[in-house]
Amino acid sequence: MPYVLVALSVVLLATCARADDAIPQAQAGSVYPLMRATADRSELALSFLQPKFHDLDAWKRQGRKKVRELLHYDPPHCAPNAEVVERVDCGEYLHEKVYFNTTPDIRVPAYLLLPKGEPKRRPAIVALHDHGGFYNWGKEKVIATENEHPALTEFKRTAYAGRSWGSELAKRGYVVISIDMFYWGERRMLLPDDPPSWRDRGTMTAEDVAAFHRRSGEKTWLVGTGLFEAGITWSGVMFTDDIRTVDYLLTRPEVDPERIGCCGLSVGGFRSAHLAGLDPRIKAAVVVGWMSTYGDMLQNHLTSIGPMKIIPGLYQYMDLPDVVSMNCPGGLMVINGTQDALFPMDGVNASFDKVAKVYAKAGVPERFEGVLYDGPHEFNLQMQEKAFAWLDRWLKNP
């Protein structure tokens, strides 16, 4: 699926009459055949399943290099210059609020959870928050905080069965870090004439929250277009922040550098897939609610692709299951709901099959597991327990 074409089609869908109302067989209506024909010509030349690839490490080096090129974003490395601005004793763990640099231009807010007990290096998890059309909070979606806003509590109830799953992992002995993704939480977009309550999130009414999320959703293509015009991609900013979060983790004496994993739902799952594929330091990953072959999404699932998920030209070389498979031989679990309307089930099943074949070709079939639940787009308690057991298997008892 050529991402540039997909991006153009989604813009058309957002600004014109709904094509799928007039031509129900495809969201993109009469422009769909061009996208289909172009995608079908791709040989996915950098898939490990191509006969020319036998050396797993050599393939990963080539694949990672190509994906990083397509992200059009390679900011200079810099010291994190981390500052801990708050430390709270939460009983079983310590909760730090930290700011650190991922690039010379970007300083991210993060929560870092440190289990109590015997001083030693522990396994660590990068907890990646979702999109959810819920922009006011980011890291707080997966980390417990005091005086939680009722709107955030309700969001967690629907997306995570009411659990702050990052905090749960800290109780289980993991160092956990979660940052605000670009455009979310403390990095949300504020405009000069926004009302005061939009700046002080604690005073927002339910109506304020809904209005802010509505405005933020409407502006995503404006922001995405601005990043494209500046010569970079939203996905590049997002993935680089996540990779350099691992850089920061490695500066902490509490972290075992050989036992780092990642996990996330929805766009958090998309981030988890790419962090696992692009960063060889990730030894185990769980991707929840974001997996499909892109070719299967062309006809009726384009609206699942937004500006932050575009890697221009990727489908000429690799598919999403190829990218996440670069985590091999790391432990990889992918979880999807059979009622998740964001993805075609044919695409989900095909992606599971492709990742399984990569791991089998690499000689480690037991290190991948694809899991389907009869449910919607969520990370419920049963899914969480399955994910935690998987992380334990590869990070606590490697």
C-alpha positions in Angstrom: 0.0 0.0 0.0 1.8 3.2 -1.1 1.5 5.5 1.9 1.5 8.7 -0.2 -1.5 7.6 -2.1 -3.2 6.5 1.1 -2.5 9.9 2.7 -4.1 11.7 -0.3 -7.1 9.4 -0.2 -7.7 10.1 3.5 -7.5 13.8 2.9 -10.1 13.5 0.2 -12.3 11.5 2.5 -12.0 14.2 5.2 -12.8 17.1 2.9 -15.3 15.7 0.4 -18.6 13.7 0.5 -18.1 10.2 1.8 -17.0 8.1 -1.1 -18.2 4.9 0.6 -21.8 6.3 0.7 -21.8 6.5 -3.1 -19.6 3.5 -3.9 -19.9 1.0 -1.0 -17.3 -1.4 -2.3 -14.4 0.9 -1.3 -13.9 3.9 1.0 -11.8 5.6 -1.7 -14.5 5.1 -4.4 -13.3 5.6 -7.9 -9.6 6.3 -7.0 -9.3 2.9 -5.3 -8.3 1.0 -8.5 -5.1 3.0 -8.8 -4.1 2.3 -5.2 -5.0 -1.4 -5.6 -3.0 -1.7 -8.8 0.0 0.1 -7.4 0.0 -2.0 -4.2 -0.3 -5.2 -6.2 2.8 -4.5 -8.1 4.9 -4.3 -5.0 7.1 -7.4 -4.4 7.8 -6.4 -0.8 11.5 -6.8 -1.7 12.8 -6.4 1.9 10.6 -9.1 3.4 12.6 -11.8 5.1 10.4 -14.3 3.3 12.1 -13.4 0.0 14.3 -16.4 -1.0 17.4 -14.2 -1.2 17.4 -13.6 2.6 19.1 -16.3 4.8 21.1 -14.3 7.3 18.7 -12.8 9.9 21.0 -10.2 11.2 22.0 -9.0 7.7 18.3 -8.7 6.8 17.5 -6.7 9.9 20.3 -4.3 9.2 19.1 -3.7 5.7 15.4 -3.5 6.7 16.0 -1.1 9.6 18.2 1.2 7.4 15.4 1.4 4.8 12.6 2.1 7.3 14.7 4.8 9.0 15.4 6.4 5.5 11.6 6.4 4.7 10.8 8.2 8.0 12.7 11.3 6.7 13.7 12.2 10.2 17.2 11.8 11.7 17.8 14.5 14.3 21.2 14.7 16.0 21.8 12.6 19.1 22.1 14.5 22.3 22.5 13.8 26.0 19.1 13.4 27.7 20.0 16.0 30.4 17.3 14.4 32.6 15.7 16.2 35.5 13.6 14.5 38.1 11.0 17.1 39.2 8.9 14.9 41.5 9.2 11.7 43.4 6.2 10.0 45.1 6.2 6.8 47.3 3.4 4.7 45.9 3.9 1.8 48.4 5.2 -1.0 46.1 7.2 1.4 43.9 8.5 4.9 43.6 6.9 7.2 41.0 9.2 9.8 39.4 8.2 12.6 37.0 11.1 13.2 34.7 11.9 15.5 31.8 14.6 14.6 29.3 15.7 15.4 25.8 15.2 13.0 22.9 16.6 15.5 20.4 18.1 19.0 20.8 14.6 20.4 20.0 12.4 18.0 22.0 12.2 17.6 25.7 9.7 15.0 26.7 7.7 14.6 30.0 7.8 11.0 31.4 6.7 8.9 34.3 9.3 6.4 35.6 8.2 3.8 38.1 10.9 2.1 40.2 10.0 -1.1 42.2 11.1 -1.2 45.8 13.1 -4.0 47.3 16.6 -5.3 46.9 18.7 -2.8 45.0 19.5 -4.5 41.7 19.1 -4.1 37.9 15.6 -5.0 36.9 13.8 -5.7 33.6 12.1 -2.6 32.1 9.1 -1.9 30.0 8.4 1.0 27.7 4.7 1.5 28.2 3.2 3.2 25.1 -0.1 5.0 25.4 -2.8 4.9 22.7 -4.6 7.5 20.5 -8.2 6.9 21.3 -9.3 10.3 20.0 -8.4 11.3 23.6 -5.7 13.9 23.5 -5.7 15.7 26.8 -3.7 12.9 28.6 -1.0 10.6 27.4 1.2 8.8 29.9 -1.5 9.1 32.5 -3.6 6.7 30.4 -1.3 3.8 31.4 0.2 5.1 34.7 -1.9 5.7 37.9 -1.9 9.3 39.2 -3.5 11.0 42.1 -6.7 13.0 41.6 -7.4 11.5 38.2 -9.9 13.4 36.1 -13.3 11.6 35.8 -13.0 11.7 32.0 -9.7 9.9 32.1 -11.1 7.4 34.6 -14.0 6.6 32.2 -11.5 6.3 29.2 -9.5 3.8 31.1 -12.6 1.8 31.9 -13.5 1.4 28.3 -10.0 0.9 26.9 -8.2 -0.9 29.7 -10.9 -2.4 31.9 -10.2 0.4 34.4 -6.6 -0.6 35.1 -3.5 1.5 34.8 -1.5 -1.4 33.3 1.9 0.3 33.4 1.6 0.7 37.2 0.5 -2.9 37.4 3.8 -4.0 35.8 5.7 -1.9 38.3 4.0 -3.8 41.1 5.2 -7.0 39.4 8.8 -5.9 39.5 9.4 -4.0 36.3 10.9 -0.6 35.9 8.3 1.2 33.7 8.6 4.3 31.7 5.9 6.1 29.8 6.3 9.4 27.8 3.7 11.7 26.3 3.6 11.1 22.6 3.8 14.2 20.4 0.4 16.0 20.3 -0.8 14.3 23.5 -0.8 15.2 27.2 1.7 17.9 28.1 2.7 18.0 24.4 -0.9 18.6 23.2 -1.5 21.5 20.8 -2.7 24.7 22.5 -3.7 27.9 20.6 -3.4 31.5 21.9 -7.1 32.0 22.3 -7.8 28.7 24.0 -9.8 29.1 27.3 -7.9 28.8 30.6 -9.5 25.5 31.5 -7.9 23.9 28.4 -4.5 24.8 29.8 -5.3 23.6 33.4 -6.6 20.2 32.7 -7.8 19.6 36.2 -10.5 22.3 35.9 -12.0 21.0 32.6 -15.6 20.1 32.5 -16.8 17.1 30.6 -17.9 19.5 27.9 -14.4 21.1 27.8 -12.8 17.7 27.4 -15.1 16.8 24.6 -14.5 20.1 22.8 -10.7 19.9 23.2 -10.7 16.3 21.8 -12.9 17.3 18.9 -10.7 20.3 18.0 -7.5 18.1 18.3 -9.0 15.5 16.0 -9.9 18.1 13.4 -6.4 19.5 13.4 -4.4 16.3 13.0 -4.2 16.6 9.2 -3.1 20.3 9.5 -0.3 19.2 11.9 0.6 16.2 9.7 0.7 18.4 6.6 2.9 20.9 8.4 5.4 18.2 9.4 5.4 16.9 5.8 6.0 20.4 4.4 8.9 20.8 6.9 10.5 17.7 5.4 9.8 15.2 8.2 7.1 12.7 9.2 4.9 12.4 12.3 5.8 8.7 12.5 9.5 9.7 12.4 9.1 12.0 15.4 7.0 9.4 17.3 9.4 6.4 16.7 12.5 8.5 17.4 11.1 9.7 20.7 10.4 6.1 21.7 13.8 4.8 20.6 15.5 7.6 22.6 13.4 6.8 25.6 15.3 3.5 25.6 18.5 5.6 25.5 17.4 7.3 28.6 16.4 4.0 30.3 20.0 2.8 29.8 21.3 5.7 31.8 19.4 4.5 34.9 21.3 2.1 37.2 18.0 0.4 38.1 17.6 -1.0 34.6 19.1 -4.3 33.2 20.0 -3.3 29.6 19.6 -6.9 28.4 16.0 -7.1 29.6 14.0 -4.3 28.0 10.5 -4.8 26.5 7.6 -2.7 25.2 3.9 -2.9 25.1 1.0 -0.8 23.9 -2.6 -0.7 22.6 -3.8 0.8 19.4 -1.4 3.5 18.3 0.6 2.3 21.3 0.6 -1.1 19.6 1.7 0.6 16.4 4.5 2.3 18.3 5.3 -1.1 20.0 5.6 -2.8 16.7 8.0 -0.3 15.3 10.1 0.1 18.5 10.4 -3.7 18.6 11.4 -3.8 14.9 13.7 -0.8 14.8 15.5 -1.1 18.1 17.6 -4.2 18.7 17.7 -3.5 22.5 14.1 -4.6 22.7 14.1 -8.2 23.7 10.3 -8.7 24.1 7.3 -6.9 22.8 3.5 -7.0 22.9 1.5 -5.4 20.2 -2.2 -5.0 21.0 -4.9 -3.8 18.6 -2.7 -2.8 15.7 -1.8 -5.4 13.2 -2.8 -6.1 9.7 -1.3 -6.5 6.2 -1.6 -3.1 4.7 -2.8 -4.3 1.3 -5.9 -5.7 3.0 -6.7 -2.3 4.6 -6.8 -0.5 1.2 -10.4 -1.2 0.3 -12.4 -0.4 3.4 -10.1 0.5 6.3 -8.2 3.6 5.1 -9.7 5.6 7.9 -7.6 3.6 10.3 -4.5 5.3 8.8 -3.9 8.8 9.9 -1.0 11.2 9.4 0.9 9.9 12.4 0.9 6.4 10.9 2.3 7.1 7.4 5.8 6.0 6.4 6.0 7.2 2.8 6.7 4.4 0.3 7.0 1.6 2.9 4.8 -0.8 1.0 7.2 -0.8 -1.9 9.7 -2.6 0.4 8.0 -4.0 3.5 4.6 -4.6 5.1 3.8 -4.0 8.8 4.3 -7.7 9.7 7.7 -7.5 8.1 8.7 -4.5 10.2 7.6 -6.0 13.5 9.3 -9.2 12.6 12.7 -7.4 12.7 12.3 -8.0 16.5 13.1 -11.7 15.8 14.5 -13.6 17.7 12.9 -11.5 20.5 9.8 -12.7 22.1 6.8 -11.2 20.2 3.1 -11.4 21.0 0.4 -9.8 18.9 -3.1 -9.5 20.3 -6.2 -8.5 18.3 -9.9 -8.5 18.9 -12.1 -10.3 16.3 -14.6 -7.4 16.6 -12.0 -4.7 16.2 -13.5 -2.6 13.4 -10.2 -0.8 12.7 -8.8 -3.8 10.8 -10.1 -6.4 8.3 -9.9 -9.9 9.8 -8.4 -11.2 6.6 -5.5 -8.8 7.0 -5.1 -9.6 10.7 -4.9 -13.3 10.0 -2.6 -12.8 7.1 -0.2 -10.7 9.2 -0.2 -13.4 12.0 0.6 -16.0 9.3 3.5 -13.9 7.9 5.1 -13.2 11.2 4.9 -16.8 12.1 6.6 -17.8 8.9 9.4 -15.3 9.5 10.0 -16.7 13.0 9.9 -20.2 11.6 12.4 -19.4 8.9 14.7 -17.9 11.6 14.4 -21.2 13.5 12.6 -19.8 16.6 8.8 -20.4 16.0 8.1 -20.6 19.7 9.1 -16.9 20.2 6.0 -15.6 18.3 2.4 -15.9 19.4 -0.6 -14.4 17.7 -3.7 -14.2 19.9 -7.3 -13.5 19.0 -10.0 -12.5 21.4 -13.7 -12.3 20.7 -13.9 -8.6 21.6 -13.5 -5.0 20.3 -10.6 -2.6 20.2 -9.4 -2.8 23.8 -6.7 -4.1 26.2 -8.9 -5.9 28.7 -7.9 -7.7 31.9 -7.6 -11.1 30.2 -5.5 -9.7 27.4 -3.3 -7.9 30.0 -2.7 -11.0 32.0 -1.7 -12.9 28.8 0.6 -10.0 27.9 2.2 -9.9 31.3 2.9 -13.6 31.3 4.5 -13.3 27.9 6.8 -10.5 29.1 7.7 -12.5 32.2 8.6 -15.4 30.0 11.2 -13.5 28.0 12.3 -10.8 30.4 12.2 -12.4 33.8 13.2 -15.9 32.8 15.1 -15.5 29.6 
